[in-house]
Amino acid sequence: MDDPVTFARKLRREQTLPERRFWGLVRPWREAGLHWRRQAPIGPYVVDFVCKARNLIVEIDGDTHYSEAGLAHDESRTAYLAERGHRVLRFTNSEVTQGGEGVYTVLMGVLGEPGAER
């Protein structure tokens, strides 16, 4: 695998449909000044989305995440990130692409109303 920075750049250029849709879902918070990064290196990992001001990481998981190996990898990855103070939210590709209302509702619960200080 490439170094995390090179790999992150590649992932940003080759963004998936669910990742593009999620980027649109967080737009109200981005426009309100809450900074988000896509495909950001954190330690040995590249996370899908991170809001450092809120120590929030969002992962959009495809089918490969639901094999035994994928679940074990995600568990150790989440533990690593949590040990460093991050909260990790995981959504499936279909949760994001099929409307995204549930994802938006979860984000509202975690981040509050876009533009409201929390």
Buried (B, 14 or more C-beta within 10 A) or exposed (E): EEEBEEBBBEBBEEBBEBBEBBBEBBEBBBEEEBEBBBBBBBEEBBBBBBBBEBBBBBBBBEEEBEEEEBEEBBEEBBEBBEEEEBBBBBBBBEBBBEEBEEBBEBBEEBBBEBEEEE
